[in-house]
């Protein structure tokens, strides 16, 4: 079983669900109307076109089969009428400080970003996750250390309790 499948399976755990909803500032009653929803294949294709690279299969599976507010807070695929918090607008070359080959995925809240490093996909089309350290790196940086081999491994490591790397 792929790591992303294990992560998605863990989303059914009430403790994981409650933790994610807390991280996303969403109550048990559900999200506000602007919190997003599952992405469609059409939205994913549009995001890939806008980004200029294919998104990894694990990310596509995650955003098309789960809800954003029930996940670790990552940049989601949202419609073209939404600006901010989505994977396309956050990676606008005019706005981001990271190199163009990094696709920003998670803002841990400290000024850094966790990103897909699109220079080195594996045989499955998955990208390693690297940390863009805003105090060390800039748009010219090329040396990044992988923190996870793919999105599934990264997300599993973010989970509380059994099955997590923490």
Secondary structure, DSSP 4 states (H G I P E B T S, - for coil): --HHHHHHHHTTSHHHHHHHHHHTT-BTTB--TTS--PPPHHHHHHHHHHHTSPPPHHHHHHHHHS-GGGSS---B---TT--SSBHHHHT-TTT--S-TTEEEEE--SSS-EEEEETT---TTS--EEEEE-TTT--TT-----EEESSHHHHHHHH--STT---
